[in-house]
């Protein structure tokens, strides 16, 4: 089925694998086979062993490649499996430039694993073009972007940094987890490899752990397939099917979640207890104009800053609707504390450098009634005020 002329909204539902060619079933079959019978000793069929290829995984990999405007997709056992395997395109002596306030798991892999293989790295503020420009070294081989970043939602100009990277013959990686291809398509902006924690918005239901990588470069695709097959951190067929099912509702879920996030961000921006709201959909956000030019909207994740860790503890104690948990991008709103959750592997001094403060909370907005979420947030903030008033007497 050729669907390239259709919108993403339609292509989320209709693709090459949306109708099973054997039975005409409208759900992709789950192929649990680990191995496949061969008719010949020298000429094997399309599939031989499921680490190397599986029909259900192929359906997902084809779908995400299409949605991102790429040629090849790769499904991994987790977002970090996708990130770490893809970064192993680098070799000893290479240098990597990385977004400064990157996800904690990526920070850990780069600073504690890649360095063991003699791969150098520099964390840099990717919003500062001149700083990035001056950070390239003779051995710089790749630039790793996360935009909007986690958890401060800083926005990197993907076109500008990609163009700069190409002048140095560098690969460009973009973690697109927060926005998905529904909102932002980095390959069209100059990136070489797009990465996802599909656990988040793509799956959308807090019931599967998965990672995806996409490229539009055939040579890079060959190398990624070699690494995927060699390291073997592939996604199982059942989990592939769950992500395929999640993709079908991505447009509808994100539409509602983004609308709610915009409303909640506007409320928080005016609340006297909130010191700062980090959301690229707000006009006063430093990256608002760039975000508007490279993405459809600001997404469904925001962060906000309270006065102290004590205020955070009081707020979390009284909040009722969002779950307080690791992760994001689900049908239920998820409230997280970056210092001890997403960025627990980042040392305190490094967190301080990146502006990840004790009073910072991250909210992934789900599908609940936004007015009820605002009421819940407000009542929890009021509890802080009452406690402060009580202690001041």
BALOBA-1460 file (C-alpha; in Angstrom, 3 decimals):
// residues 393
<rec num="1" residu="x" x="0.000" y="0.000" z="0.000"/>
<rec num="2" residu="x" x="1.498" y="3.355" z="-1.053"/>
<rec num="3" residu="x" x="0.533" y="5.979" z="1.527"/>
<rec num="4" residu="x" x="3.286" y="8.567" z="1.087"/>
<rec num="5" residu="x" x="0.862" y="11.235" z="-0.141"/>
<rec num="6" residu="x" x="-1.321" y="10.978" z="2.933"/>
<rec num="7" residu="x" x="-0.993" y="12.884" z="6.208"/>
<rec num="8" residu="x" x="0.680" y="11.390" z="9.267"/>
<rec num="9" residu="x" x="-2.755" y="11.232" z="10.877"/>
<rec num="10" residu="x" x="-3.867" y="8.805" z="8.168"/>
<rec num="11" residu="x" x="-0.546" y="6.956" z="7.874"/>
<rec num="12" residu="x" x="-0.619" y="6.141" z="11.576"/>
<rec num="13" residu="x" x="-3.545" y="3.873" z="10.752"/>
<rec num="14" residu="x" x="-2.827" y="2.719" z="7.215"/>
<rec num="15" residu="x" x="0.502" y="1.345" z="6.035"/>
<rec num="16" residu="x" x="2.055" y="-1.636" z="4.255"/>
<rec num="17" residu="x" x="1.372" y="-3.933" z="7.213"/>
<rec num="18" residu="x" x="-1.992" y="-2.651" z="8.457"/>
<rec num="19" residu="x" x="-3.801" y="-5.465" z="6.623"/>
<rec num="20" residu="x" x="-2.299" y="-8.945" z="6.967"/>
<rec num="21" residu="x" x="-1.575" y="-10.282" z="3.488"/>
<rec num="22" residu="x" x="-2.287" y="-13.871" z="4.522"/>
<rec num="23" residu="x" x="-5.660" y="-13.471" z="6.270"/>
<rec num="24" residu="x" x="-6.728" y="-9.859" z="5.523"/>
<rec num="25" residu="x" x="-6.839" y="-9.328" z="9.266"/>
<rec num="26" residu="x" x="-6.705" y="-5.644" z="10.241"/>
<rec num="27" residu="x" x="-4.223" y="-6.235" z="13.070"/>
<rec num="28" residu="x" x="-0.572" y="-7.033" z="12.415"/>
<rec num="29" residu="x" x="0.115" y="-10.671" z="13.400"/>
<rec num="30" residu="x" x="2.445" y="-11.324" z="16.330"/>
<rec num="31" residu="x" x="5.116" y="-13.709" z="15.106"/>
<rec num="32" residu="x" x="6.591" y="-15.385" z="18.160"/>
<rec num="33" residu="x" x="8.851" y="-17.700" z="16.145"/>
<rec num="34" residu="x" x="12.493" y="-17.560" z="17.193"/>
<rec num="35" residu="x" x="13.718" y="-19.459" z="14.135"/>
<rec num="36" residu="x" x="12.482" y="-20.252" z="10.617"/>
<rec num="37" residu="x" x="12.607" y="-23.415" z="8.494"/>
<rec num="38" residu="x" x="14.960" y="-23.177" z="5.492"/>
<rec num="39" residu="x" x="14.594" y="-25.071" z="2.223"/>
<rec num="40" residu="x" x="18.258" y="-24.951" z="1.247"/>
<rec num="41" residu="x" x="21.732" y="-25.118" z="2.792"/>
<rec num="42" residu="x" x="23.016" y="-22.107" z="0.852"/>
<rec num="43" residu="x" x="20.004" y="-19.930" z="0.071"/>
<rec num="44" residu="x" x="18.016" y="-18.870" z="3.148"/>
<rec num="45" residu="x" x="14.609" y="-17.234" z="3.171"/>
<rec num="46" residu="x" x="13.933" y="-13.658" z="4.229"/>
<rec num="47" residu="x" x="13.949" y="-14.676" z="7.902"/>
<rec num="48" residu="x" x="16.318" y="-17.124" z="9.553"/>
<rec num="49" residu="x" x="16.607" y="-16.131" z="13.227"/>
<rec num="50" residu="x" x="14.517" y="-13.505" z="15.019"/>
<rec num="51" residu="x" x="17.449" y="-11.528" z="16.369"/>
<rec num="52" residu="x" x="18.303" y="-10.809" z="12.745"/>
<rec num="53" residu="x" x="14.754" y="-10.212" z="11.577"/>
<rec num="54" residu="x" x="11.160" y="-10.783" z="12.651"/>
<rec num="55" residu="x" x="7.979" y="-10.006" z="10.657"/>
<rec num="56" residu="x" x="6.277" y="-8.135" z="13.496"/>
<rec num="57" residu="x" x="9.413" y="-6.114" z="14.221"/>
<rec num="58" residu="x" x="9.764" y="-5.381" z="10.514"/>
<rec num="59" residu="x" x="6.232" y="-3.971" z="10.491"/>
<rec num="60" residu="x" x="7.079" y="-1.574" z="13.313"/>
<rec num="61" residu="x" x="10.449" y="-0.632" z="11.849"/>
<rec num="62" residu="x" x="8.850" y="0.106" z="8.478"/>
<rec num="63" residu="x" x="6.079" y="2.153" z="10.102"/>
<rec num="64" residu="x" x="8.400" y="4.394" z="12.144"/>
<rec num="65" residu="x" x="10.710" y="4.913" z="9.157"/>
<rec num="66" residu="x" x="7.753" y="6.064" z="7.086"/>
<rec num="67" residu="x" x="6.438" y="8.380" z="9.805"/>
<rec num="68" residu="x" x="9.847" y="10.012" z="10.305"/>
<rec num="69" residu="x" x="10.438" y="10.365" z="6.567"/>
<rec num="70" residu="x" x="13.335" y="7.910" z="6.709"/>
<rec num="71" residu="x" x="14.347" y="4.856" z="4.721"/>
<rec num="72" residu="x" x="15.128" y="2.401" z="7.533"/>
<rec num="73" residu="x" x="13.874" y="1.905" z="11.061"/>
<rec num="74" residu="x" x="15.281" y="-0.215" z="13.890"/>
<rec num="75" residu="x" x="13.452" y="-1.457" z="16.982"/>
<rec num="76" residu="x" x="15.320" y="-2.028" z="20.240"/>
<rec num="77" residu="x" x="14.546" y="-3.404" z="23.693"/>
<rec num="78" residu="x" x="14.521" y="0.102" z="25.243"/>
<rec num="79" residu="x" x="15.179" y="3.729" z="24.443"/>
<rec num="80" residu="x" x="18.645" y="3.427" z="25.962"/>
<rec num="81" residu="x" x="19.329" y="0.340" z="23.841"/>
<rec num="82" residu="x" x="18.506" y="2.406" z="20.747"/>
<rec num="83" residu="x" x="20.670" y="5.312" z="21.920"/>
<rec num="84" residu="x" x="23.664" y="3.274" z="23.068"/>
<rec num="85" residu="x" x="23.696" y="0.987" z="20.030"/>
<rec num="86" residu="x" x="23.437" y="3.943" z="17.659"/>
<rec num="87" residu="x" x="26.243" y="5.819" z="19.394"/>
<rec num="88" residu="x" x="28.478" y="2.808" z="18.844"/>
<rec num="89" residu="x" x="28.813" y="3.989" z="15.266"/>
<rec num="90" residu="x" x="31.633" y="5.995" z="16.852"/>
<rec num="91" residu="x" x="35.127" y="4.560" z="17.266"/>
<rec num="92" residu="x" x="38.129" y="4.979" z="19.541"/>
<rec num="93" residu="x" x="39.580" y="8.471" z="19.216"/>
<rec num="94" residu="x" x="36.346" y="10.049" z="17.979"/>
<rec num="95" residu="x" x="34.849" y="13.076" z="19.699"/>
<rec num="96" residu="x" x="31.123" y="13.652" z="20.365"/>
<rec num="97" residu="x" x="29.301" y="16.925" z="21.073"/>
<rec num="98" residu="x" x="26.244" y="16.408" z="23.310"/>
<rec num="99" residu="x" x="23.339" y="18.628" z="24.379"/>
<rec num="100" residu="x" x="24.201" y="19.926" z="27.848"/>
<rec num="101" residu="x" x="20.935" y="19.113" z="29.647"/>
<rec num="102" residu="x" x="20.482" y="15.701" z="28.085"/>
<rec num="103" residu="x" x="18.468" y="12.824" z="29.596"/>
<rec num="104" residu="x" x="20.246" y="11.285" z="32.598"/>
<rec num="105" residu="x" x="20.540" y="7.834" z="31.027"/>
<rec num="106" residu="x" x="22.254" y="9.318" z="27.981"/>
<rec num="107" residu="x" x="24.562" y="11.344" z="30.241"/>
<rec num="108" residu="x" x="25.482" y="8.148" z="32.091"/>
<rec num="109" residu="x" x="26.167" y="6.177" z="28.906"/>
<rec num="110" residu="x" x="28.301" y="8.905" z="27.358"/>
<rec num="111" residu="x" x="30.268" y="9.765" z="30.503"/>
<rec num="112" residu="x" x="30.690" y="6.298" z="32.010"/>
<rec num="113" residu="x" x="30.573" y="3.822" z="29.109"/>
<rec num="114" residu="x" x="31.592" y="5.472" z="25.837"/>
<rec num="115" residu="x" x="34.676" y="6.910" z="27.515"/>
<rec num="116" residu="x" x="35.844" y="3.357" z="28.315"/>
<rec num="117" residu="x" x="36.196" y="2.794" z="24.570"/>
<rec num="118" residu="x" x="38.338" y="5.881" z="24.095"/>
<rec num="119" residu="x" x="35.528" y="8.031" z="22.724"/>
<rec num="120" residu="x" x="35.810" y="11.640" z="23.860"/>
<rec num="121" residu="x" x="32.858" y="13.927" z="24.520"/>
<rec num="122" residu="x" x="31.927" y="17.505" z="25.348"/>
<rec num="123" residu="x" x="28.615" y="18.641" z="26.791"/>
<rec num="124" residu="x" x="27.637" y="21.977" z="25.302"/>
<rec num="125" residu="x" x="24.732" y="24.424" z="25.437"/>
<rec num="126" residu="x" x="23.216" y="23.719" z="22.019"/>
<rec num="127" residu="x" x="21.123" y="26.915" z="22.170"/>
<rec num="128" residu="x" x="24.362" y="28.915" z="21.868"/>
<rec num="129" residu="x" x="25.348" y="28.682" z="18.193"/>
<rec num="130" residu="x" x="28.740" y="30.352" z="18.591"/>
<rec num="131" residu="x" x="29.611" y="28.118" z="21.524"/>
<rec num="132" residu="x" x="28.707" y="25.025" z="19.516"/>
<rec num="133" residu="x" x="30.679" y="26.324" z="16.545"/>
<rec num="134" residu="x" x="33.769" y="26.785" z="18.707"/>
<rec num="135" residu="x" x="33.390" y="23.366" z="20.347"/>
<rec num="136" residu="x" x="34.160" y="21.304" z="17.258"/>
<rec num="137" residu="x" x="37.521" y="19.558" z="17.326"/>
<rec num="138" residu="x" x="39.531" y="17.888" z="14.581"/>
<rec num="139" residu="x" x="38.274" y="14.503" z="15.767"/>
<rec num="140" residu="x" x="34.609" y="15.502" z="16.253"/>
<rec num="141" residu="x" x="32.538" y="12.918" z="14.404"/>
<rec num="142" residu="x" x="29.001" y="13.432" z="15.702"/>
<rec num="143" residu="x" x="26.615" y="15.868" z="17.369"/>
<rec num="144" residu="x" x="23.881" y="14.606" z="19.678"/>
<rec num="145" residu="x" x="20.801" y="16.803" z="20.103"/>
<rec num="146" residu="x" x="17.804" y="16.509" z="22.379"/>
<rec num="147" residu="x" x="15.149" y="19.064" z="21.555"/>
<rec num="148" residu="x" x="13.182" y="19.992" z="23.532"/>
<rec num="149" residu="x" x="15.625" y="18.832" z="26.159"/>
<rec num="150" residu="x" x="14.880" y="16.838" z="29.269"/>
<rec num="151" residu="x" x="13.926" y="18.267" z="31.762"/>
<rec num="152" residu="x" x="14.360" y="22.005" z="31.035"/>
<rec num="153" residu="x" x="12.695" y="21.966" z="27.613"/>
<rec num="154" residu="x" x="15.427" y="23.996" z="25.940"/>
<rec num="155" residu="x" x="15.089" y="24.188" z="22.164"/>
<rec num="156" residu="x" x="17.922" y="23.578" z="19.705"/>
<rec num="157" residu="x" x="17.765" y="24.878" z="16.157"/>
<rec num="158" residu="x" x="18.119" y="21.533" z="14.375"/>
<rec num="159" residu="x" x="18.590" y="23.103" z="10.935"/>
<rec num="160" residu="x" x="21.347" y="25.447" z="12.103"/>
<rec num="161" residu="x" x="23.272" y="22.854" z="14.119"/>
<rec num="162" residu="x" x="22.870" y="20.206" z="11.414"/>
<rec num="163" residu="x" x="24.224" y="22.601" z="8.815"/>
<rec num="164" residu="x" x="27.159" y="23.410" z="11.069"/>
<rec num="165" residu="x" x="27.797" y="19.707" z="11.690"/>
<rec num="166" residu="x" x="27.809" y="18.954" z="7.964"/>
<rec num="167" residu="x" x="30.547" y="21.537" z="7.494"/>
<rec num="168" residu="x" x="32.646" y="19.308" z="9.776"/>
<rec num="169" residu="x" x="31.446" y="16.041" z="8.164"/>
<rec num="170" residu="x" x="29.726" y="15.023" z="11.388"/>
<rec num="171" residu="x" x="26.714" y="12.808" z="11.992"/>
<rec num="172" residu="x" x="23.715" y="14.422" z="13.681"/>
<rec num="173" residu="x" x="21.620" y="12.454" z="16.169"/>
<rec num="174" residu="x" x="18.302" y="13.838" z="17.458"/>
<rec num="175" residu="x" x="16.324" y="12.377" z="20.337"/>
<rec num="176" residu="x" x="12.727" y="13.039" z="19.243"/>
<rec num="177" residu="x" x="11.023" y="11.310" z="22.184"/>
<rec num="178" residu="x" x="9.242" y="14.394" z="23.536"/>
<rec num="179" residu="x" x="7.605" y="15.387" z="20.239"/>
<rec num="180" residu="x" x="7.423" y="12.262" z="18.021"/>
<rec num="181" residu="x" x="7.102" y="12.512" z="14.205"/>
<rec num="182" residu="x" x="3.563" y="13.794" z="14.730"/>
<rec num="183" residu="x" x="4.998" y="17.139" z="15.892"/>
<rec num="184" residu="x" x="8.617" y="17.280" z="14.681"/>
<rec num="185" residu="x" x="10.569" y="15.480" z="11.944"/>
<rec num="186" residu="x" x="14.320" y="15.953" z="12.491"/>
<rec num="187" residu="x" x="15.408" y="14.083" z="9.343"/>
<rec num="188" residu="x" x="13.693" y="16.789" z="7.302"/>
<rec num="189" residu="x" x="15.668" y="19.377" z="9.271"/>
<rec num="190" residu="x" x="19.056" y="17.884" z="8.487"/>
<rec num="191" residu="x" x="19.547" y="15.138" z="11.064"/>
<rec num="192" residu="x" x="21.008" y="11.739" z="10.123"/>
<rec num="193" residu="x" x="19.582" y="9.557" z="12.896"/>
<rec num="194" residu="x" x="16.399" y="10.047" z="14.921"/>
<rec num="195" residu="x" x="15.975" y="8.250" z="18.230"/>
<rec num="196" residu="x" x="12.941" y="7.475" z="20.384"/>
<rec num="197" residu="x" x="12.139" y="6.010" z="23.703"/>
<rec num="198" residu="x" x="9.010" y="4.393" z="22.272"/>
<rec num="199" residu="x" x="8.065" y="3.603" z="25.869"/>
<rec num="200" residu="x" x="6.749" y="7.159" z="25.973"/>
<rec num="201" residu="x" x="4.310" y="8.799" z="23.541"/>
<rec num="202" residu="x" x="4.603" y="6.238" z="20.754"/>
<rec num="203" residu="x" x="3.489" y="3.389" z="23.031"/>
<rec num="204" residu="x" x="1.476" y="5.754" z="25.158"/>
<rec num="205" residu="x" x="-0.009" y="3.429" z="27.757"/>
<rec num="206" residu="x" x="2.735" y="2.731" z="30.322"/>
<rec num="207" residu="x" x="2.726" y="-0.947" z="29.396"/>
<rec num="208" residu="x" x="5.814" y="-1.487" z="27.225"/>
<rec num="209" residu="x" x="9.518" y="-0.576" z="27.189"/>
<rec num="210" residu="x" x="10.942" y="0.005" z="23.708"/>
<rec num="211" residu="x" x="13.353" y="2.074" z="21.635"/>
<rec num="212" residu="x" x="13.483" y="3.080" z="17.974"/>
<rec num="213" residu="x" x="16.049" y="4.535" z="15.595"/>
<rec num="214" residu="x" x="15.476" y="5.874" z="12.078"/>
<rec num="215" residu="x" x="17.800" y="7.064" z="9.319"/>
<rec num="216" residu="x" x="17.433" y="8.232" z="5.737"/>
<rec num="217" residu="x" x="20.982" y="7.239" z="4.792"/>
<rec num="218" residu="x" x="21.475" y="3.747" z="3.341"/>
<rec num="219" residu="x" x="25.096" y="3.453" z="4.454"/>
<rec num="220" residu="x" x="24.216" y="4.455" z="8.034"/>
<rec num="221" residu="x" x="21.321" y="1.973" z="7.864"/>
<rec num="222" residu="x" x="23.702" y="-0.860" z="6.974"/>
<rec num="223" residu="x" x="25.921" y="0.022" z="9.927"/>
<rec num="224" residu="x" x="22.970" y="0.308" z="12.323"/>
<rec num="225" residu="x" x="21.626" y="-3.054" z="11.219"/>
<rec num="226" residu="x" x="25.042" y="-4.620" z="11.769"/>
<rec num="227" residu="x" x="25.174" y="-3.189" z="15.302"/>
<rec num="228" residu="x" x="21.561" y="-4.132" z="16.064"/>
<rec num="229" residu="x" x="22.141" y="-7.705" z="14.955"/>
<rec num="230" residu="x" x="25.541" y="-7.925" z="16.656"/>
<rec num="231" residu="x" x="24.518" y="-6.555" z="20.062"/>
<rec num="232" residu="x" x="21.124" y="-8.196" z="19.900"/>
<rec num="233" residu="x" x="19.131" y="-5.765" z="22.054"/>
<rec num="234" residu="x" x="16.126" y="-6.200" z="19.766"/>
<rec num="235" residu="x" x="12.482" y="-5.615" z="20.609"/>
<rec num="236" residu="x" x="10.345" y="-8.744" z="21.019"/>
<rec num="237" residu="x" x="7.311" y="-9.284" z="18.766"/>
<rec num="238" residu="x" x="4.712" y="-8.808" z="21.502"/>
<rec num="239" residu="x" x="6.215" y="-5.447" z="22.432"/>
<rec num="240" residu="x" x="6.484" y="-4.471" z="18.759"/>
<rec num="241" residu="x" x="2.757" y="-5.127" z="18.436"/>
<rec num="242" residu="x" x="2.007" y="-2.981" z="21.486"/>
<rec num="243" residu="x" x="3.924" y="-0.058" z="19.959"/>
<rec num="244" residu="x" x="2.112" y="-0.563" z="16.636"/>
<rec num="245" residu="x" x="-1.183" y="-0.433" z="18.494"/>
<rec num="246" residu="x" x="-0.093" y="2.685" z="20.375"/>
<rec num="247" residu="x" x="0.810" y="4.448" z="17.123"/>
<rec num="248" residu="x" x="-2.779" y="4.168" z="15.912"/>
<rec num="249" residu="x" x="-3.978" y="6.645" z="18.546"/>
<rec num="250" residu="x" x="-0.882" y="8.892" z="18.632"/>
<rec num="251" residu="x" x="-2.471" y="11.783" z="16.736"/>
<rec num="252" residu="x" x="-5.625" y="11.822" z="18.862"/>
<rec num="253" residu="x" x="-3.707" y="11.442" z="22.135"/>
<rec num="254" residu="x" x="-1.188" y="14.159" z="21.381"/>
<rec num="255" residu="x" x="-3.839" y="16.580" z="20.148"/>
<rec num="256" residu="x" x="-5.639" y="16.457" z="23.500"/>
<rec num="257" residu="x" x="-2.484" y="16.319" z="25.631"/>
<rec num="258" residu="x" x="-0.902" y="19.318" z="23.889"/>
<rec num="259" residu="x" x="-4.066" y="21.389" z="24.287"/>
<rec num="260" residu="x" x="-4.100" y="20.563" z="27.988"/>
<rec num="261" residu="x" x="-0.372" y="21.252" z="28.398"/>
<rec num="262" residu="x" x="-0.777" y="24.692" z="26.856"/>
<rec num="263" residu="x" x="-3.616" y="25.477" z="29.257"/>
<rec num="264" residu="x" x="-1.734" y="24.192" z="32.305"/>
<rec num="265" residu="x" x="1.458" y="26.043" z="31.355"/>
<rec num="266" residu="x" x="-0.501" y="29.302" z="31.056"/>
<rec num="267" residu="x" x="-2.005" y="28.708" z="34.512"/>
<rec num="268" residu="x" x="1.331" y="27.917" z="36.152"/>
<rec num="269" residu="x" x="2.951" y="30.945" z="34.530"/>
<rec num="270" residu="x" x="0.627" y="33.232" z="36.502"/>
<rec num="271" residu="x" x="0.784" y="31.411" z="39.845"/>
<rec num="272" residu="x" x="2.790" y="33.274" z="42.531"/>
<rec num="273" residu="x" x="4.397" y="30.088" z="43.919"/>
<rec num="274" residu="x" x="5.843" y="29.096" z="40.539"/>
<rec num="275" residu="x" x="9.263" y="30.630" z="39.988"/>
<rec num="276" residu="x" x="9.629" y="29.473" z="36.384"/>
<rec num="277" residu="x" x="7.701" y="27.504" z="33.772"/>
<rec num="278" residu="x" x="9.668" y="25.640" z="31.108"/>
<rec num="279" residu="x" x="7.476" y="25.035" z="28.076"/>
<rec num="280" residu="x" x="8.370" y="25.920" z="24.461"/>
<rec num="281" residu="x" x="4.726" y="26.587" z="23.651"/>
<rec num="282" residu="x" x="4.817" y="29.752" z="25.781"/>
<rec num="283" residu="x" x="5.611" y="32.930" z="23.849"/>
<rec num="284" residu="x" x="8.120" y="34.099" z="26.465"/>
<rec num="285" residu="x" x="10.106" y="30.856" z="26.197"/>
<rec num="286" residu="x" x="13.593" y="31.535" z="24.868"/>
<rec num="287" residu="x" x="13.193" y="28.952" z="22.116"/>
<rec num="288" residu="x" x="9.591" y="29.751" z="21.172"/>
<rec num="289" residu="x" x="10.319" y="31.087" z="17.672"/>
<rec num="290" residu="x" x="12.662" y="28.217" z="16.800"/>
<rec num="291" residu="x" x="10.151" y="25.711" z="18.115"/>
<rec num="292" residu="x" x="7.420" y="27.297" z="16.024"/>
<rec num="293" residu="x" x="9.590" y="27.047" z="12.903"/>
<rec num="294" residu="x" x="10.652" y="23.418" z="13.309"/>
<rec num="295" residu="x" x="7.719" y="21.821" z="15.119"/>
<rec num="296" residu="x" x="3.920" y="21.999" z="15.064"/>
<rec num="297" residu="x" x="3.606" y="23.005" z="18.725"/>
<rec num="298" residu="x" x="5.295" y="22.859" z="22.119"/>
<rec num="299" residu="x" x="4.422" y="19.256" z="22.919"/>
<rec num="300" residu="x" x="2.771" y="17.746" z="25.988"/>
<rec num="301" residu="x" x="5.626" y="17.933" z="28.518"/>
<rec num="302" residu="x" x="6.456" y="20.906" z="30.719"/>
<rec num="303" residu="x" x="8.543" y="21.574" z="33.794"/>
<rec num="304" residu="x" x="8.076" y="24.112" z="36.552"/>
<rec num="305" residu="x" x="10.140" y="25.382" z="39.430"/>
<rec num="306" residu="x" x="9.054" y="25.656" z="43.050"/>
<rec num="307" residu="x" x="11.003" y="27.445" z="45.761"/>
<rec num="308" residu="x" x="12.620" y="24.399" z="47.347"/>
<rec num="309" residu="x" x="12.689" y="20.646" z="47.753"/>
<rec num="310" residu="x" x="10.420" y="21.081" z="50.797"/>
<rec num="311" residu="x" x="7.815" y="22.720" z="48.565"/>
<rec num="312" residu="x" x="8.175" y="19.878" z="46.087"/>
<rec num="313" residu="x" x="7.587" y="17.325" z="48.837"/>
<rec num="314" residu="x" x="4.483" y="19.174" z="50.029"/>
<rec num="315" residu="x" x="3.170" y="19.498" z="46.489"/>
<rec num="316" residu="x" x="3.692" y="15.803" z="45.700"/>
<rec num="317" residu="x" x="2.108" y="14.785" z="48.998"/>
<rec num="318" residu="x" x="-1.157" y="16.524" z="48.110"/>
<rec num="319" residu="x" x="-1.433" y="16.077" z="44.337"/>
<rec num="320" residu="x" x="-4.157" y="13.577" z="43.493"/>
<rec num="321" residu="x" x="-4.630" y="13.035" z="39.750"/>
<rec num="322" residu="x" x="-1.167" y="12.653" z="38.162"/>
<rec num="323" residu="x" x="0.815" y="9.584" z="39.093"/>
<rec num="324" residu="x" x="4.179" y="10.396" z="40.661"/>
<rec num="325" residu="x" x="6.540" y="8.195" z="38.719"/>
<rec num="326" residu="x" x="9.441" y="7.772" z="36.344"/>
<rec num="327" residu="x" x="8.617" y="8.109" z="32.623"/>
<rec num="328" residu="x" x="6.300" y="10.287" z="30.537"/>
<rec num="329" residu="x" x="4.139" y="10.305" z="27.431"/>
<rec num="330" residu="x" x="1.269" y="8.175" z="28.691"/>
<rec num="331" residu="x" x="-2.512" y="8.465" z="28.709"/>
<rec num="332" residu="x" x="-2.309" y="9.314" z="32.417"/>
<rec num="333" residu="x" x="-0.507" y="12.475" z="33.514"/>
<rec num="334" residu="x" x="2.868" y="11.698" z="35.081"/>
<rec num="335" residu="x" x="4.594" y="13.978" z="37.555"/>
<rec num="336" residu="x" x="8.339" y="13.410" z="38.003"/>
<rec num="337" residu="x" x="11.120" y="14.793" z="40.163"/>
<rec num="338" residu="x" x="14.166" y="14.973" z="37.841"/>
<rec num="339" residu="x" x="16.801" y="15.180" z="40.593"/>
<rec num="340" residu="x" x="15.981" y="11.681" z="41.886"/>
<rec num="341" residu="x" x="14.274" y="10.176" z="38.848"/>
<rec num="342" residu="x" x="15.267" y="10.936" z="35.227"/>
<rec num="343" residu="x" x="18.572" y="12.532" z="36.271"/>
<rec num="344" residu="x" x="19.461" y="10.499" z="39.352"/>
<rec num="345" residu="x" x="22.635" y="9.316" z="37.578"/>
<rec num="346" residu="x" x="23.822" y="12.900" z="37.088"/>
<rec num="347" residu="x" x="26.008" y="14.191" z="39.960"/>
<rec num="348" residu="x" x="24.667" y="17.121" z="41.977"/>
<rec num="349" residu="x" x="27.314" y="19.518" z="40.711"/>
<rec num="350" residu="x" x="26.504" y="18.609" z="37.100"/>
<rec num="351" residu="x" x="22.786" y="19.066" z="37.788"/>
<rec num="352" residu="x" x="23.519" y="22.501" z="39.240"/>
<rec num="353" residu="x" x="25.488" y="23.469" z="36.121"/>
<rec num="354" residu="x" x="22.531" y="22.472" z="33.964"/>
<rec num="355" residu="x" x="19.926" y="24.289" z="36.035"/>
<rec num="356" residu="x" x="18.284" y="21.125" z="37.332"/>
<rec num="357" residu="x" x="17.364" y="22.510" z="40.729"/>
<rec num="358" residu="x" x="15.903" y="20.965" z="43.877"/>
<rec num="359" residu="x" x="12.564" y="22.678" z="43.246"/>
<rec num="360" residu="x" x="12.113" y="21.385" z="39.695"/>
<rec num="361" residu="x" x="9.192" y="19.161" z="38.730"/>
<rec num="362" residu="x" x="8.365" y="17.750" z="35.295"/>
<rec num="363" residu="x" x="4.790" y="17.116" z="34.209"/>
<rec num="364" residu="x" x="3.824" y="14.951" z="31.260"/>
<rec num="365" residu="x" x="0.216" y="15.855" z="30.541"/>
<rec num="366" residu="x" x="-2.157" y="12.999" z="29.818"/>
<rec num="367" residu="x" x="-5.789" y="12.752" z="28.753"/>
<rec num="368" residu="x" x="-7.545" y="13.841" z="31.924"/>
<rec num="369" residu="x" x="-9.855" y="16.850" z="31.931"/>
<rec num="370" residu="x" x="-7.439" y="19.846" z="31.908"/>
<rec num="371" residu="x" x="-9.638" y="21.925" z="34.200"/>
<rec num="372" residu="x" x="-9.639" y="19.127" z="36.751"/>
<rec num="373" residu="x" x="-5.857" y="18.865" z="36.478"/>
<rec num="374" residu="x" x="-5.537" y="22.614" z="37.061"/>
<rec num="375" residu="x" x="-7.875" y="22.420" z="40.048"/>
<rec num="376" residu="x" x="-5.787" y="19.581" z="41.456"/>
<rec num="377" residu="x" x="-2.519" y="21.451" z="40.900"/>
<rec num="378" residu="x" x="-3.985" y="24.570" z="42.465"/>
<rec num="379" residu="x" x="-5.240" y="22.802" z="45.588"/>
<rec num="380" residu="x" x="-1.834" y="21.204" z="46.053"/>
<rec num="381" residu="x" x="-0.126" y="24.598" z="45.731"/>
<rec num="382" residu="x" x="-2.588" y="26.041" z="48.235"/>
<rec num="383" residu="x" x="-1.495" y="23.413" z="50.751"/>
<rec num="384" residu="x" x="2.038" y="24.823" z="50.505"/>
<rec num="385" residu="x" x="0.717" y="28.335" z="51.174"/>
<rec num="386" residu="x" x="-1.273" y="27.182" z="54.174"/>
<rec num="387" residu="x" x="1.687" y="25.315" z="55.634"/>
<rec num="388" residu="x" x="3.964" y="28.323" z="55.133"/>
<rec num="389" residu="x" x="1.365" y="30.575" z="56.784"/>
<rec num="390" residu="x" x="1.006" y="28.187" z="59.728"/>
<rec num="391" residu="x" x="4.762" y="28.062" z="60.371"/>
<rec num="392" residu="x" x="5.132" y="31.817" z="60.057"/>
<rec num="393" residu="x" x="2.759" y="32.476" z="62.947"/>
